[in-house]
Amino acid sequence: MTFNPLFRTDYLLFWSLAILALGTWLAWRSTQRTRRPLRVGIVLLRGTALALLALIALNPGRWVSPPAEGRPFAAALLDQSASMATPDVAGDSRWNAALGEILAAQAALPDPASLRLFTFGDTLRELDPQTLRTLAPDAESTDIHGAGQALLNRFAAQEARLSGILILSDGRQTTPPVRTDLASRAQAAGIPISVLPLGGPVPRRDLELRAVHRMTIAFGNQEVRVPVRLRNRGLGDIRVKLVLSAADGTELQQVPVDLPGDTSRILTLHLDAAPPGFTRYRLAVAPQDGESSLANNSDEVGVATIDTPMRVLLLEGTPHWDSKFLTQLVRKQEGMEITSIYRLAPDRFLRIDTRAAEAKPVSDQPFPATFEELASYDLVIAGKGIEYFLTPERTALLQRYLSEAGGCVLFSRGKPYDGNLVDLSILEPVTWGAPLGARIGMRPTLAGEEEGLFGALLPAKDDPVWARLPDAACSHRIAAVHGMGRVLLESAPGQEGAGAEGLPLVVSRRVGLGLSIVVNADGLWHWGFFPGDETVAELYSQFWIQFFYWAATHREFLPGQSFSLRVEPQTAAPQAPIRAFIGSRLPVESPEDMPRLQVMREGTVVETAMPGHDGRRRWNLGLALPEPGLYTVELRHPATAEPLGHRAVVERLAPPREQDDLSADPEALAALAAATGGACFAPDAMEEALVSVLPGEETLASSAQPQWQTAWDRGGLLLVLFALLAAEWTLRRRSGML
């Protein structure tokens, strides 16, 4: 027996002894006239009663836990989504295979109640075996994480009742999970999640159409090129018609395309020059028989036309035919203006400006004297002999032009100087190696295609035109490509100095907000004048012009614009964060001049935001964009609502649908099981899977708090107490003391 007194034990013992002593003394004193035996009896009766009361005050008893509430149980979650109807499990559907196995396994258990059955698709439901047999896999979505969270929430107050979870599914999570901590919650509660994946890969039959770039930048009266990617999955050899339409539905072009089975192809649509501003186009192909999804048979693309010419500055300390033909090519372009500066003698230079009527010989070196003057050029081409133009101050100015003004510097003829220029080498994307002096062919790289230069603006990596080009002169090896540099064009492996991976010929690298590019080749003008092939002759002009346009649009600021706008990612998964990055060439003087960010969808403004005027020149804002679709993001002046900077287009993808891809995803289920201490089992290992989650033989302790069960509140003890007091009262009455 233990005690659980209501008061501190030491205080209670002190007062109990004090009351016992006082009570017995008073009883002895009040009976001094009676006979001694009677006097002793009355004192003993009084003392015994007081001692019994002191014992009751100590609250004797014991702690008793409530009775056990039963045994733990396991939960089996059966995927009821439409993809479970796929018949790829031993000739039967995934649903039937899972349903039959789990019902048979539950019926064979000694205690069938130890396994409770649930189905899930978009919601979680507990069902009995008879009801389960009447169901079919028809849920329009799959939310494995949501089902697991709902199950844990349901038994959160008594988590120990759940011994384990077994998920029978194909693993396709088509609904973006609201919470992603299912594994950590289950692991913290000591509830292993085992999985039994069902199904395998299902060949997809689909024709996919995607615009390579959500936004295409066009200049002035230049022809617009819209690259489009078509992918054929499992449809065999087909011929489709690619239709380009205006935003109002007017058909503009119809292009027949032969697309072999299981191939991907990039097509470039050529459009007439668009008016300045923003124009939206729609792309579409007709549905094919047996396609698994029609949602990707159409797409949209935006074209932003800039009417401000691209300003180019060419610096050539050692003039050559390359620079002459390149300058003439640029002058023919309506959307470009070029200023060429050549060194004729140590103190004599020749400046040729597109806007001027004739060339001007000058004695002073005409390199831009200020940052503002240099920043007015969109592209600086550095030819051979650049060292004749540079001083440490001008090199620092060039570096500032790249990093702050978002300019572009192109080293167009390999190593642009003799010896070493340490200050300039910081801006270059490569470290130059030993002289080479070889003639080599060239081919685009995968990085060049990813950057959108080849396959979209210029012929793709595997286009046969690259093998027909005349060899170019390469004067230097590349010792190293600097960090963040990307090789866009290289020589074919096995050529002199190329090595096994090819020699880098075109390399780009971001420097601050700008772009530094090197073309490690000479003699490209031969393409246009001694080609022996009209396709090759055309490629010379296309190579440089499209290369310039690509460089102008891949830096921070577009030609003639004071603000920049970039949205990442351009194609965002459901619920993925989207951020807009805004830049200004110069500090914004007042809050009234701060740009306003406007988000539109189908011509309707859905969101407006404005960065704070805090003295910075770079801001980033989060965009909500909750609904799937294509959005246009642009900067506008807060007072005049005039567009500032170029627009951006971003697509919020819709959640995957059940029929988009029927292939199972066992890796996702296995990862979930591993994170919780569970296991992944084959479809024929149902018995082992249940053993991993079913409870053992132990009973479940109650989750309620233990209760104090007193030992003194009994009828017999109370009768004894009353008997002692009554006996004392009777003796006193008979002795005449009352």
SEDRENTOR-138276 format. One line per 8 residues: number of its first residue (from 1); their letters; for each residue x, y, z of C-alpha. Coordinates in Angstrom, 2 decimals, m for minus. Layout:
<pts>
NUM) a) X Y Z; ...
</pts>
This chain:
<pts>
1) mtfnplfr) 0.00 0.00 0.00; 1.15 3.50 m0.85; 0.00 6.91 0.25; m1.02 9.97 m1.79; m1.73 12.68 0.83; m3.39 15.90 m0.19; m0.85 17.89 1.80; 2.89 17.61 2.36
9) tdyllfws) 3.67 14.44 4.31; 5.89 16.12 6.89; 3.23 18.72 7.74; 0.53 16.06 7.85; 2.52 13.81 10.19; 3.28 16.73 12.51; m0.32 17.83 12.79; m1.59 14.25 13.06
17) lailalgt) 0.71 13.52 16.00; m0.19 16.84 17.59; m3.94 16.20 17.29; m3.47 12.59 18.51; m1.53 13.76 21.55; m3.99 16.55 22.32; m6.99 14.29 21.84; m5.69 11.54 24.13
25) wlawrstq) m4.60 14.08 26.78; m8.05 15.65 26.81; m9.64 12.22 27.06; m7.38 11.32 30.03; m8.06 14.58 31.78; m11.82 14.43 31.31; m11.98 10.94 32.93; m9.90 11.56 36.06
33) rtrrplrv) m12.90 10.89 38.42; m13.62 7.45 36.99; m12.10 4.12 37.80; m8.72 3.50 36.24; m9.73 0.57 33.95; m12.61 2.62 32.52; m10.37 5.66 32.14; m7.75 3.69 30.18
41) givllrgt) m10.45 2.16 27.93; m11.92 5.55 27.01; m8.44 6.96 26.20; m7.64 3.93 24.03; m10.92 4.25 22.14; m10.26 7.99 21.57; m6.62 7.40 20.49; m7.55 4.56 18.12
49) alallali) m10.23 6.69 16.43; m7.84 9.63 16.02; m5.09 7.35 14.67; m7.57 5.94 12.15; m8.49 9.47 11.05; m4.77 10.30 10.68; m4.39 7.20 8.50; m7.30 8.33 6.30
57) alnpgrwv) m5.65 11.78 5.98; m2.59 10.06 4.48; m4.93 8.87 1.66; m3.77 5.25 1.35; m4.35 3.48 m2.00; m2.64 2.64 m5.29; m2.27 3.96 m8.86; m4.39 2.03 m11.32
65) sppaegrp) m4.15 2.31 m15.11; m7.44 2.13 m17.08; m8.08 m1.19 m18.73; m6.43 m1.81 m22.13; m8.42 m0.51 m25.11; m7.60 m3.40 m27.45; m4.82 m4.42 m29.84; m3.04 m2.18 m32.35
73) faaalldq) m4.04 m2.50 m35.99; m2.48 m1.96 m39.40; m3.99 0.07 m42.26; m3.93 m1.00 m45.91; m4.35 1.88 m48.38; m5.58 0.75 m51.79; m5.17 3.15 m54.73; m8.53 3.64 m56.48
81) sasmatpd) m7.35 6.08 m59.18; m8.17 5.50 m62.84; m4.59 4.52 m63.71; m5.07 1.39 m61.57; m7.28 0.01 m64.35; m4.16 m0.57 m66.47; m3.98 m4.35 m67.20; m0.26 m4.98 m66.68
89) vagdsrwn) m0.09 m7.23 m63.60; 0.00 m10.85 m64.79; m2.67 m10.09 m67.37; m5.00 m8.46 m64.88; m5.55 m4.84 m63.91; m3.54 m3.31 m61.10; m6.76 m2.77 m59.14; m7.99 m6.36 m59.39
97) aalgeila) m4.58 m7.75 m58.53; m4.29 m5.56 m55.43; m7.92 m6.05 m54.35; m7.83 m9.82 m54.62; m4.54 m10.14 m52.78; m5.45 m7.86 m49.88; m8.92 m9.32 m49.33; m7.55 m12.86 m49.34
105) aqaalpdp) m4.76 m11.89 m46.97; m7.16 m10.19 m44.54; m9.54 m13.17 m44.51; m6.63 m15.50 m43.68; m5.56 m13.50 m40.63; m6.30 m15.00 m37.18; m7.76 m11.62 m36.26; m9.11 m9.90 m39.41
113) aslrlftf) m9.83 m6.76 m37.35; m6.07 m6.19 m37.02; m6.06 m5.02 m40.66; m8.38 m2.15 m41.64; m8.93 m1.36 m45.31; m8.96 2.10 m46.90; m9.20 3.34 m50.47; m7.85 6.61 m51.74
121) gdtlreld) m7.82 8.68 m54.91; m8.64 12.26 m54.21; m10.03 11.37 m50.73; m9.47 8.70 m48.07; m12.32 6.29 m47.22; m12.51 3.29 m44.87; m14.55 0.43 m46.32; m15.52 m3.10 m45.40
129) pqtlrtla) m14.57 m6.03 m47.68; m18.08 m6.41 m49.10; m18.24 m2.78 m50.20; m14.73 m2.95 m51.62; m15.73 m5.73 m54.00; m18.29 m3.46 m55.65; m15.87 m0.61 m56.43; m13.91 0.17 m59.59
137) pdaestdi) m10.78 2.30 m60.13; m12.40 5.55 m61.26; m10.86 8.36 m59.18; m9.70 11.26 m61.34; m6.54 11.95 m59.33; m4.05 10.28 m57.00; m2.89 11.84 m53.75; m0.70 9.33 m51.92
145) hgagqall) 0.73 11.92 m49.55; m2.70 13.38 m48.81; m4.09 9.93 m48.00; m1.24 9.19 m45.63; m1.63 12.58 m43.93; m5.37 12.06 m43.53; m4.78 8.64 m41.96; m2.26 10.03 m39.46
153) nrfaaqea) m4.58 12.94 m38.63; m7.47 10.55 m38.07; m5.58 8.67 m35.37; m3.46 11.56 m34.10; m4.93 11.35 m30.59; m3.99 7.68 m30.33; m1.11 7.25 m32.74; 0.10 4.11 m30.96
161) rlsgilil) m3.02 2.26 m32.18; m1.61 2.31 m35.73; 1.12 m0.30 m35.98; 1.95 0.28 m39.66; 0.68 1.32 m43.09; 0.74 m0.72 m46.28; 0.21 1.21 m49.55; m0.86 m0.70 m52.65
169) sdgrqttp) m0.50 1.66 m55.61; 1.22 2.32 m58.92; 3.00 5.24 m57.26; 1.73 8.04 m59.53; 1.20 11.20 m57.46; m0.92 13.31 m59.81; m2.15 15.84 m57.22; 0.48 18.27 m55.88
177) pvrtdlas) 0.78 17.41 m52.17; m0.34 20.08 m49.72; 2.22 18.79 m47.23; 5.39 16.86 m48.00; 6.29 15.71 m44.48; 4.40 12.39 m44.51; 7.60 10.37 m44.12; 8.91 12.45 m41.22
185) raqaagip) 5.54 12.37 m39.40; 5.23 8.61 m39.75; 8.83 8.06 m38.66; 8.37 10.32 m35.61; 5.25 8.36 m34.61; 7.04 5.03 m35.06; 4.67 3.96 m37.84; 6.51 2.22 m40.70
193) isvlplgg) 5.08 2.62 m44.20; 5.59 m0.40 m46.43; 4.68 m0.33 m50.10; 3.65 m2.84 m52.71; 4.09 m1.19 m56.14; 1.87 m2.43 m58.94; 2.44 m2.15 m62.67; 5.36 m1.13 m64.78
201) pvprrdle) 6.25 1.10 m67.70; 3.50 1.71 m70.24; 4.57 2.92 m73.68; 3.09 6.35 m74.19; 1.30 7.24 m77.41; 1.44 10.97 m77.67; 2.17 13.86 m80.02; 3.65 16.76 m78.09
209) lravhrmt) 3.94 20.32 m79.38; 5.96 22.90 m77.45; 7.32 26.32 m78.29; 11.08 26.29 m77.68; 10.90 29.83 m76.27; 7.89 31.29 m74.54; 9.02 34.70 m75.74; 10.79 35.46 m79.02
217) iafgnqev) 12.53 38.80 m79.44; 12.35 40.43 m82.88; 14.15 43.55 m84.07; 12.72 46.23 m86.37; 11.82 44.91 m89.81; 13.68 41.65 m89.36; 12.04 38.34 m90.14; 10.76 36.63 m87.01
225) rvpvrlrn) 11.88 33.08 m86.28; 9.71 30.97 m84.00; 11.32 27.62 m83.07; 8.88 24.79 m82.33; 9.59 21.31 m80.96; 7.47 18.33 m82.04; 7.84 14.98 m80.28; 6.35 11.68 m81.42
233) rglgdirv) 5.98 9.01 m78.76; 4.80 5.60 m79.87; 2.60 6.75 m82.75; 4.76 5.30 m85.51; 5.67 7.26 m88.64; 3.15 10.05 m89.01; 2.62 13.17 m91.11; 1.06 16.12 m89.30
241) klvlsaad) 0.13 19.67 m90.17; 1.53 22.35 m87.91; m0.86 25.31 m87.88; 0.19 28.81 m86.82; m2.67 31.18 m86.00; m3.04 34.72 m84.77; m4.52 35.43 m81.37; m7.95 35.97 m82.95
249) gtelqqvp) m7.87 32.54 m84.59; m6.88 33.65 m88.09; m4.75 30.95 m89.68; m1.39 32.30 m90.82; 0.62 29.25 m91.82; 0.16 25.53 m92.30; 3.33 23.46 m92.45; 3.31 19.70 m93.21
257) vdlpgdts) 5.79 17.78 m91.06; 6.97 14.19 m91.43; 7.68 12.82 m87.98; 9.09 9.29 m87.60; 8.13 7.27 m84.56; 9.80 8.03 m81.22; 11.67 11.09 m82.49; 11.86 14.74 m81.60
265) riltlhld) 12.27 17.50 m84.15; 12.74 21.26 m83.96; 11.14 23.35 m86.72; 11.66 27.04 m87.26; 8.67 29.01 m88.50; 9.50 32.17 m90.43; 7.13 35.10 m89.93; 6.99 38.51 m91.49
273) aappgftr) 8.19 41.41 m89.39; 5.70 42.21 m86.66; 4.80 45.76 m85.61; 6.54 47.13 m82.50; 5.02 45.78 m79.33; 3.78 42.37 m78.28; 2.02 39.84 m80.51; 0.63 36.49 m79.43
281) yrlavapq) 0.48 33.45 m81.71; m1.10 30.04 m81.32; 0.44 26.74 m82.47; m1.55 23.54 m82.96; m1.45 20.06 m84.49; m4.43 17.78 m85.07; m5.02 14.94 m82.56; m3.78 11.50 m83.59
289) dgesslan) m5.55 8.19 m83.13; m4.79 6.58 m79.80; m3.15 9.61 m78.15; m2.99 9.39 m74.38; m3.23 13.16 m73.93; m4.57 15.98 m76.10; m3.59 18.75 m73.67; m0.17 19.18 m75.32
297) nsdevgva) m1.36 19.35 m78.93; m1.37 23.14 m78.83; 0.75 25.91 m77.38; 1.16 29.67 m77.44; 4.16 31.89 m78.04; 4.70 35.62 m77.73; 6.77 37.82 m80.03; 8.09 41.12 m78.66
305) tidtpmrv) 9.24 43.42 m81.46; 11.77 46.10 m80.59; 11.94 49.07 m82.95; 15.15 50.40 m81.39; 18.13 49.39 m83.57; 20.90 47.33 m82.06; 24.00 49.51 m81.73; 27.29 47.72 m82.43
313) lllegtph) 30.85 48.96 m81.82; 33.68 47.16 m83.64; 37.29 47.70 m82.55; 40.03 46.31 m84.82; 43.68 47.04 m84.15; 44.87 44.73 m86.93; 42.31 45.02 m89.78; 41.54 41.89 m91.75
321) wdskfltq) 39.11 40.62 m94.37; 36.99 39.03 m91.64; 36.19 42.38 m90.06; 35.54 44.06 m93.41; 32.98 41.51 m94.56; 31.39 41.35 m91.12; 30.98 45.14 m91.04; 29.40 45.17 m94.49
329) lvrkqegm) 26.99 42.43 m93.43; 25.87 44.36 m90.36; 25.37 47.58 m92.30; 22.84 45.82 m94.54; 20.62 44.98 m91.58; 17.82 47.45 m90.96; 17.72 46.65 m87.28; 21.41 47.30 m86.66
337) eitsiyrl) 23.73 50.29 m86.54; 27.48 49.76 m86.44; 30.38 52.01 m85.63; 33.70 50.57 m86.86; 37.03 51.86 m85.59; 40.25 50.63 m87.25; 43.85 51.35 m86.34; 45.76 52.48 m89.47
345) apdrflri) 49.00 53.59 m87.82; 50.31 54.10 m84.28; 48.53 57.47 m83.99; 45.99 57.20 m86.76; 42.54 55.59 m86.61; 39.62 55.36 m88.99; 36.05 55.67 m87.72; 33.15 54.56 m89.90
353) dtraaeak) 29.68 55.22 m88.56; 26.50 53.89 m90.12; 24.82 57.21 m89.48; 27.67 59.27 m91.02; 27.94 60.03 m94.71; 31.62 59.08 m94.95; 34.51 57.66 m92.94; 36.47 59.99 m90.66
361) pvsdqpfp) 40.23 59.61 m90.10; 41.03 60.66 m86.55; 44.31 61.12 m84.75; 43.03 60.66 m81.21; 41.95 57.19 m80.24; 38.12 57.25 m80.46; 37.41 54.69 m77.69; 34.30 55.74 m75.70
369) atfeelas) 35.44 58.12 m73.04; 32.65 57.65 m70.49; 30.61 54.80 m69.06; 27.40 56.32 m70.43; 28.84 56.49 m73.95; 30.06 52.89 m73.83; 26.77 51.71 m72.30; 24.87 53.13 m75.28
377) ydlviagk) 26.24 50.23 m77.37; 24.49 46.88 m77.18; 27.40 44.87 m78.54; 31.16 45.52 m78.57; 33.12 43.41 m81.08; 36.81 43.12 m80.27; 38.91 41.95 m83.21; 42.66 41.41 m83.43
385) gieyfltp) 44.96 43.98 m81.87; 42.58 45.09 m79.12; 45.62 46.00 m77.01; 46.11 49.13 m79.15; 42.82 50.52 m77.82; 43.09 49.62 m74.17; 44.57 51.22 m71.10; 43.98 50.03 m67.52
393) ertallqr) 41.26 52.69 m67.18; 39.52 51.60 m70.40; 39.72 47.94 m69.43; 38.06 48.80 m66.12; 35.43 50.72 m68.08; 34.83 47.65 m70.25; 34.47 45.48 m67.18; 31.94 47.91 m65.70
401) ylseaggc) 30.10 47.92 m69.04; 29.70 44.16 m68.76; 28.90 43.80 m65.08; 26.70 46.87 m64.50; 25.24 47.89 m67.86; 24.56 44.31 m68.95; 26.57 44.75 m72.13; 27.96 42.12 m74.47
409) vlfsrgkp) 31.61 41.82 m75.58; 32.41 39.51 m78.48; 36.00 38.48 m79.22; 35.33 37.63 m82.85; 38.68 36.29 m84.11; 40.17 34.09 m81.43; 42.78 35.51 m79.09; 42.46 39.29 m79.59
417) ydgnlvdl) 45.95 40.33 m78.43; 49.57 39.27 m78.50; 51.26 38.26 m75.29; 49.27 38.66 m72.07; 46.67 41.19 m70.94; 45.93 40.18 m67.36; 43.22 42.79 m66.81; 41.36 41.81 m70.00
425) silepvtw) 41.71 38.09 m69.39; 39.40 38.48 m66.41; 36.58 39.31 m68.84; 37.31 36.53 m71.31; 35.45 33.22 m71.02; 38.59 31.13 m71.66; 42.26 30.87 m70.80; 44.31 30.81 m73.98
433) gaplgari) 46.72 27.98 m74.61; 49.62 27.49 m76.99; 49.46 28.56 m80.67; 47.88 26.01 m82.96; 47.64 27.31 m86.52; 45.35 24.57 m87.83; 42.26 24.48 m90.03; 39.35 22.63 m88.49
441) gmrptlag) 35.68 21.96 m89.04; 33.04 22.78 m86.48; 29.85 21.40 m85.00; 27.33 22.68 m82.40; 27.24 21.19 m78.92; 24.34 20.08 m76.79; 24.88 23.20 m74.64; 24.49 25.32 m77.79
449) eeeglfga) 21.11 23.73 m78.47; 20.05 24.17 m74.84; 20.93 27.86 m75.03; 18.62 28.23 m78.04; 21.27 29.22 m80.57; 21.38 26.01 m82.61; 18.25 24.19 m83.63; 16.18 27.31 m83.03
457) llpakddp) 18.05 30.18 m84.73; 20.78 28.27 m86.57; 20.90 24.69 m87.93; 20.68 21.98 m85.30; 23.58 19.93 m84.01; 22.99 17.05 m86.40; 22.24 19.14 m89.49; 24.43 17.98 m92.43
465) vwarlpda) 25.29 21.57 m93.37; 27.99 21.65 m90.68; 29.94 18.88 m92.41; 29.87 20.83 m95.70; 31.34 24.04 m94.31; 34.87 25.04 m95.34; 37.37 24.56 m92.53; 38.07 27.61 m90.39
473) acshriaa) 41.46 28.75 m89.16; 42.11 28.25 m85.46; 45.19 30.01 m84.12; 45.19 28.97 m80.44; 44.31 26.10 m78.24; 42.02 26.63 m75.24; 43.81 25.83 m71.98; 40.66 26.15 m69.83
481) vhgmgrvl) 37.07 27.34 m69.97; 36.36 29.71 m67.08; 33.70 29.00 m64.48; 30.12 29.35 m65.74; 31.41 29.28 m69.32; 29.47 27.20 m71.86; 30.91 25.74 m75.05; 28.35 26.35 m77.82
489) lesapgqe) 30.41 25.25 m80.83; 33.40 22.94 m81.04; 35.62 21.19 m83.53; 35.00 17.61 m84.48; 36.98 15.16 m82.31; 40.15 13.74 m83.82; 41.17 16.89 m85.68; 44.51 18.51 m85.04
497) gagaeglp) 44.64 19.97 m81.54; 41.03 19.02 m80.88; 41.56 16.08 m78.59; 38.94 13.45 m77.84; 36.23 15.96 m76.86; 36.80 18.61 m79.51; 38.36 22.05 m79.31; 36.07 24.85 m78.00
505) lvvsrrvg) 35.34 27.29 m80.84; 32.46 29.40 m79.47; 32.30 29.91 m75.70; 29.95 32.20 m73.75; 30.13 33.27 m70.13; 28.10 35.61 m67.99; 30.04 38.45 m66.36; 27.79 40.25 m63.91
513) lglsivvn) 24.72 41.30 m65.88; 26.48 41.02 m69.23; 27.75 38.39 m71.61; 31.30 37.68 m72.76; 31.74 35.54 m75.90; 34.75 34.31 m77.81; 34.75 32.93 m81.37; 37.98 30.95 m81.60
521) adglwhwg) 38.15 30.91 m85.41; 39.26 33.00 m88.38; 38.33 33.01 m92.03; 34.60 32.48 m91.70; 34.13 34.92 m94.59; 35.13 32.06 m96.88; 31.70 30.55 m96.20; 30.01 33.38 m98.05
529) ffpgdetv) 32.46 33.90 m100.93; 33.95 30.49 m101.75; 31.26 28.10 m100.61; 30.50 25.92 m103.62; 27.09 25.48 m102.00; 24.26 28.02 m101.76; 23.22 26.63 m98.37; 26.71 27.32 m97.03
537) aelysqfw) 26.72 30.82 m98.54; 23.48 31.64 m96.77; 24.77 30.25 m93.48; 27.55 32.89 m93.29; 25.12 35.77 m92.99; 22.70 33.80 m90.85; 25.47 32.70 m88.49; 26.58 36.21 m87.59
545) iqffywaa) 23.21 37.97 m87.63; 21.38 35.33 m85.59; 24.41 35.08 m83.34; 24.24 38.82 m82.66; 20.51 38.70 m81.99; 20.96 35.74 m79.69; 23.69 37.57 m77.76; 21.54 40.72 m77.48
553) threflpg) 18.59 38.82 m76.02; 20.59 36.65 m73.62; 21.96 39.52 m71.60; 20.20 41.53 m68.91; 19.02 44.55 m70.89; 17.54 44.59 m74.36; 18.68 47.22 m76.87; 17.47 50.72 m76.04
561) qsfslrve) 15.71 49.72 m72.82; 16.44 51.06 m69.35; 14.72 48.29 m67.41; 15.09 44.53 m67.57; 12.64 41.82 m66.67; 13.27 38.13 m66.18; 10.90 35.46 m64.85; 12.10 32.12 m63.48
569) pqtaapqa) 11.11 29.49 m64.21; 9.47 30.17 m67.55; 7.58 26.90 m67.29; 6.53 26.20 m63.70; 5.15 23.02 m62.21; 1.95 23.22 m60.15; 2.55 25.08 m56.88; 6.20 25.76 m57.78
577) pirafigs) 7.37 29.26 m56.76; 7.73 31.83 m59.55; 9.80 34.98 m59.17; 10.17 38.06 m61.34; 13.58 39.77 m61.41; 13.64 43.46 m62.30; 16.74 45.50 m63.10; 17.50 49.13 m63.90
585) rlpvespe) 20.51 50.40 m65.83; 20.73 53.49 m63.63; 19.44 54.22 m60.11; 15.79 55.27 m60.03; 15.67 58.86 m58.82; 12.21 59.00 m57.20; 9.44 56.62 m56.13; 7.24 58.05 m58.87
593) dmprlqvm) 9.58 56.55 m61.46; 9.52 53.03 m60.04; 8.23 50.47 m62.55; 5.00 48.63 m61.95; 4.84 44.89 m62.58; 1.68 43.79 m64.34; 0.62 40.19 m64.90; m1.98 39.47 m67.56
601) regtvvet) m3.81 36.38 m68.73; m5.79 36.44 m71.97; m5.80 40.22 m71.91; m7.03 40.52 m68.32; m4.85 41.91 m65.52; m4.64 39.30 m62.75; m1.90 40.76 m60.57; m0.11 44.09 m60.07
609) ampghdgr) 2.90 44.74 m57.87; 5.53 47.44 m57.43; 8.99 47.06 m55.87; 9.90 49.46 m53.08; 12.05 52.50 m53.80; 15.05 51.55 m51.68; 18.01 52.90 m53.66; 18.81 49.56 m55.25
617) rrwnlgla) 18.88 48.70 m58.95; 17.80 45.08 m58.63; 14.54 43.74 m57.22; 12.73 40.43 m57.16; 9.07 39.76 m56.53; 7.13 36.55 m56.01; 4.22 35.85 m58.35; 1.18 33.86 m57.26
625) lpepglyt) m0.27 32.61 m60.59; m2.41 29.90 m58.97; m4.35 28.81 m62.05; m2.79 26.80 m64.91; m2.25 28.73 m68.10; m0.02 31.16 m69.98; 0.68 34.55 m68.42; 2.29 37.70 m69.80
633) velrhpat) 4.42 39.71 m67.38; 5.45 43.25 m68.25; 6.75 46.46 m66.71; 4.76 49.67 m67.00; 5.28 53.25 m65.90; 3.11 53.86 m62.82; 1.80 57.20 m64.10; 1.57 56.82 m67.88
641) aeplghra) 1.10 53.01 m68.02; 3.62 52.97 m70.89; 5.56 49.68 m71.28; 9.05 49.69 m69.75; 11.52 46.97 m70.65; 10.62 43.84 m72.50; 7.87 41.43 m71.54; 8.19 37.90 m70.25
649) vverlapp) 5.90 34.94 m70.72; 5.50 32.25 m68.08; 3.39 29.11 m68.10; 1.86 27.53 m65.01; 1.44 23.86 m65.81; m1.70 21.99 m64.87; m1.36 19.00 m62.53; m0.77 15.74 m64.39
657) reqddlsa) m3.91 13.82 m65.19; m4.49 10.15 m64.64; m4.40 9.28 m68.34; m1.42 11.49 m69.27; 1.09 8.81 m68.36; 0.06 5.35 m67.18; 3.57 4.15 m66.31; 3.98 3.14 m62.69
665) dpealaal) 6.44 4.97 m60.45; 7.80 2.35 m58.03; 10.85 4.49 m57.22; 8.70 7.13 m55.52; 6.99 4.50 m53.37; 10.30 2.84 m52.49; 11.74 6.19 m51.40; 8.73 6.82 m49.13
673) aaatggac) 9.07 3.39 m47.54; 12.82 3.75 m46.98; 12.34 7.12 m45.27; 9.98 5.61 m42.66; 11.78 2.35 m41.96; 9.34 0.35 m44.05; 10.07 m1.94 m46.99; 9.17 m2.32 m50.65
681) fapdamee) 7.66 m5.66 m51.68; 6.89 m7.40 m54.97; 3.21 m7.99 m55.88; 3.51 m11.72 m55.02; 4.92 m11.00 m51.54; 1.69 m9.92 m49.83; 2.29 m12.13 m46.78; 5.71 m10.58 m46.11
689) alvsvlpg) 4.29 m7.11 m46.68; 1.57 m7.63 m44.07; 4.02 m9.06 m41.55; 6.02 m5.82 m41.81; 3.07 m3.66 m40.70; 0.76 m5.90 m38.62; 0.97 m5.66 m34.82; 2.55 m8.37 m32.72
697) eetlassa) 0.91 m10.30 m29.89; 1.18 m7.51 m27.35; m1.95 m5.73 m26.16; m2.21 m2.02 m26.30; m1.69 0.02 m23.17; m4.29 2.70 m22.64; m3.38 6.19 m23.66; m5.37 7.59 m20.66
705) qpqwqtaw) m3.59 8.77 m17.48; m3.41 6.31 m14.48; m6.02 6.99 m11.76; m5.53 6.95 m7.91; m7.64 4.27 m6.29; m8.12 4.98 m2.54; m8.11 2.19 0.07; m9.95 3.97 2.94
713) drgglllv) m13.35 4.66 1.35; m14.67 1.24 2.37; m17.80 0.49 4.46; m15.98 m1.71 6.97; m13.40 0.95 7.80; m16.08 3.56 8.33; m18.07 1.17 10.56; m14.97 0.58 12.71
721) lfallaae) m14.46 4.33 13.07; m18.09 4.90 14.02; m17.96 1.92 16.42; m14.94 3.35 18.26; m16.56 6.75 18.64; m19.90 5.20 19.64; m18.22 3.00 22.25; m16.50 6.01 23.83
729) wtlrrrsg) m19.79 7.90 23.86; m21.61 4.92 25.50; m18.99 4.50 28.24; m19.07 8.22 29.01; m22.87 8.24 29.19; m23.03 5.25 31.56; m20.38 6.87 33.78; m22.32 10.12 34.01
737) ml) m19.74 12.17 32.05; m22.25 13.44 29.49
</pts>
